[in-house]
């Protein structure tokens, strides 16, 4: 049974100077609205403990557009979307289950800029789904501007919104929200299941040695170039044009690393969902694992965890499984490393990070530490049934698509 899900399709934009100036004007108004609305909300909250509602902020936006001519000249749709994004961020900040960071003011010199248009503010000319020769038309202060995209693939359905952004590396992107059926590309069932343990020595360890993935350590290959770019940036005077150029050079190196990491994640995830029907993974708190600690050893460990990108890989794996009609079973964290996968006895003394072999004193099992953890994370392992796992997902249903999933 298939279901309709929303995903993002992202494309490179080719923008000339005139178009860049028009888009920058829209970005500037969006930044102004964000900062003004955030400042108003913070003032009321700090002084009177009153939380300004979205409806009240939307009325204030109407007042700002009547008072500032340059604001009224730009389309209102991106400005309204900015307000929605801000109040979504505020709600996430007050979330008790998974609180996000406090919303911050946006700087003109940050380098990253974005604006979003809904159906009334944009159109895709021609076929409407991204065939060769089609243009993206977005509303600006000078009317609709046609933008040239690199259509690497057609859109699966007419988009409901588009986000145009310029990243820190000065590259332009258009990201469309479309609806597709899931599973979109179902794969043949293999009748196999496995647990998956993520690590640093071996990136992904399964119950079968032939399906393991070594850690590519992509950040190490460009570490020297990244350090050199950071030193050049530190020597530049703040606010100067040379500092902006140095910041873009560093951003390009970081973007190259991120692209390679994303490619590795998608290839590994696709291979795993092709080999297994169900994959058990542990619910990781990556932020806690990479929390700052004392000493160079902890600093190096944090750098390796961030370089591996475990959190992003789990999101990619979930998306690839959803597309293929397979299942990712998210299991509670804790116990998979310290518990024997055969008899369930806990390791005594407790295994440290340097201990790479699990040796059970009760049943005599001797196994690689990560392999033992992968076996404990197997969806059909008795330990997981005792935890209430049905073998099909946290709630007994197929895994849903993570928020903000990008199709690939």
Secondary structure as UniProt FT lines:
FT   STRAND          3..14
FT   HELIX           17..48
FT   HELIX           54..67
FT   HELIX           69..72
FT   HELIX           76..93
FT   TURN            108..109
FT   STRAND          113..118
FT   HELIX           119..121
FT   STRAND          122..124
FT   TURN            126..127
FT   TURN            132..133
FT   STRAND          135..140
FT   TURN            141..142
FT   STRAND          143..149
FT   STRAND          161..166
FT   TURN            168..169
FT   STRAND          172..182
FT   STRAND          193..198
FT   STRAND          202..205
FT   HELIX           209..211
FT   STRAND          213..214
FT   HELIX           218..221
FT   HELIX           223..235
FT   TURN            238..239
FT   HELIX           241..275
FT   STRAND          278..282
FT   HELIX           286..289
FT   HELIX           296..308
FT   HELIX           310..324
FT   STRAND          327..331
FT   TURN            336..338
FT   TURN            341..343
FT   TURN            353..354
FT   STRAND          357..359
FT   TURN            361..363
FT   STRAND          366..368
FT   HELIX           369..376
FT   TURN            379..380
FT   HELIX           382..386
FT   TURN            387..388
FT   TURN            394..395
FT   TURN            403..404
//
